[in-house]
Amino acid sequence: MGRALLVVALAAPLLAWSWMRMETGHDAWQATLVVLLALVPVLVRGWARAAAIVVTLFVAGAIAFDVGAGWSLPGQVLGRFGNGFLEFYDVQVPFARAEHPHMHGVLLIAVFAFTLAFALAVAARRAALAALALLVGIGWPGTLLPGHDLVRGALLLAAVLATTALLRRHPGHALVPVLAAGAVVVVAALAASSSPALAKRAFLGWQHWDLYTKPARPVDVSYVWNSSYSGLTFRGKPTTVFTVKASPQSHYWRVSLLNTVVSGRWFEEPEPEYGPPPVPLGEPGLIPARERQQDGWEKQQVTIAALRDVRLPGASEPVRFGDGRGVGDLIFDPTGIAFAKEPLSRGDSYDVWSYEPSPTPSQLAASKPSYSGPIVAPQDKYREVQTRVYPRLFGRPGRAAYVRYLMTDYARADELRPFLGLYQEAERVAGGARSPYAAAVALERWFRYGGGFTYDQHPPPPPAGVPALEDFVVHTRHGYCQHFAGAMALMLRYLGIPSRVAVGFTSGQYDA
């Protein structure tokens, strides 16, 4: 019995870690407690063991799902386990424990069940069954989270080999054959992974089994809108995050704006205002007269399906937000962003009115570099390239010479010099444009067609000390939406053209 407990003590932490890493914010004491409960049936024999299994299972269930003692305990545990199990079809992992307590309970029950199965097999000296319990108990959760596959595989192999050796009558005699078996497994795995003759797919695609019995219910999706340039990975089925009742005209569903750029990274810098919002929403000096004509506004009715955010999407230029169902009180940013005080939940809905300007190319080409409002002093908003560094506005005398001064002789030139290549490309492509619109079109055409750029969700990381946007524009020319939008907006600012980055959702699919 002493050796059996030693074997379980060595493997149980790995079993618990494999499951509990699927959540964030867990406490180790609960996992430790259910592991200790799983060892209780091993200490008794005969019919008492079966009774101990039932009792410890429901005690573990009471701990996992925070259920009090009573006749209703089995039903509550089973009901909450079922709900938590089905939530794994709805929610991405790792999940937040505080937001999904039933999923947390399922993890604890899994730790209890696999620890119990392993401990019983070890107590019976069934090495094959013990190894199978480890293989499933550690391997199953390991397939649900990305990263560190080699580490998990090595730990699993070591646990299986150690269990096999320790359960032999003479562990020392088993050391050589066990190590030989491990070496064969490693060599076979390396050969299989490098062989082009083997299909790169699972023998048993259990992840695609669909046991879901609830009505269709998508996951909660949240976003970090600030730029990071670290890569994008899309997993799972496409998810409907919100639906909109609106006209069939294609819209960009704006959620927020990135106004501030520091060392090439774009950030939100909202300035929420309390009290009744102005109608229309907008910054003084940047609201055109036509935007005040309400007969030109378009109304949308937005219903949240799976978006977990405090920002309310709206088409193009939101100018008014109406009362909603479940949204609660709103806070407004002058740029037309509305914030709910609590994150949006499934079923919340609200009305929003938008102004969507549609000038012709000839009208845009005729626009003059005449700026007012927050674009000019004292705010100098939307033209800052680094904290409190402002190139001269487009069309001003000496604009290009002033940028060269900023990058060479200015006291903070070291902060700007890493973007010298990006600025030089901006001047080469669009510096000679006759209007801000012509410069924007030239840069857009260059990014789309003439510059040799490639959309890449996992671009190579920049060398140490080289900003991601500089590396993207000058060297790799591989990147995704954040690279293209962030680089173009920064290049426009270096050319003296006020710019910002809008973040949100593309138009989606229209259903008549």
Salt bridges, closest charged atoms under 4 A:
GLU23 OE1 - HIS104 ND1 2.89
ASP27 OD2 - ARG97 NH1 3.17
GLU87 OE1 - HIS100 ND1 3.02
ASP90 OD2 - ARG217 NH1 2.47
ASP149 OD1 - ARG152 NH2 2.58
ASP220 OD1 - ARG346 NH2 3.58
GLU268 OE2 - ARG311 NE 2.87
GLU283 OE2 - LYS381 NZ 3.13
GLU283 OE1 - ARG500 NH1 3.83
GLU298 OE2 - HIS251 NE2 3.04
ASP309 OD1 - ARG311 NH1 2.51
GLU317 OE1 - ARG254 NH1 3.71
ASP351 OD2 - LYS299 NZ 3.74
GLU356 OE1 - HIS251 ND1 2.63
ASP380 OD1 - ARG383 NH2 2.73
ASP414 OD1 - ARG417 NH1 2.71
GLU415 OE2 - ARG412 NE 3.02
GLU425 OE1 - ARG428 NH2 2.73
GLU425 OE2 - ARG477 NH2 3.21
GLU427 OE2 - ARG399 NH1 2.82
GLU444 OE2 - ARG448 NE 3.31
ASP456 OD2 - HIS478 ND1 3.24
ASP471 OD1 - HIS475 ND1 3.35
